[in-house]
């Protein structure tokens, strides 16, 4: 990749030694009305994890991300969910949704500026981050284009960049590269790995693209019919 954003290059962070546990799910079942979406899920999520959630369409990947995000208002949840309240009360979760959740009537730049937070950035540093990341993702020439006139790949990159710019503790990415070619997918992976390595950002990446996961490094959470079928090495798939 070309030049990295300034906060990755210049800002150092004293990462805590050892694993900091964010969530622990123990024998959790999730229902929507009469449909059993997830079955007996036992899983820990730590600071600095990089996990791929794999499985066929409809296996329960998005439901698992919703569970982690505590975004299950219409679901019935049974089982034990333990949160380290002193930690989770202050963490910020950012999401890349399958339906993208962007403003198509606005320009690429306006969509990105929506993420500006004066507690995280000065205006000049925020603008620099936009320039650096957009260059890395290959959309720097599209910043002033209306999003409704852009390709699906550009729209997906904007959604990814919005998640990154919010400087979250956890990124939940639901099929974030489904509209991207292999080179662009690798760029997204490399950016996520930088955030994970340098800042301990937890990355949970849901995908049904086994070929992509085989070419990358990370742990696997494999779901079949709502059940946790495997946790561990990418060699499994």
Helices and strands as residue ranges (DSSP letters): H 6-10, E 21-32, E 35-46, E 50-54, H 61-68, E 76-83, H 85-88, E 93-96, H 108-113, H 123-137, G 140-142, G 147-149, H 152-165, E 170-174, H 182-199, E 202-207, H 210-214, E 219-224, E 227-233, G 234-236
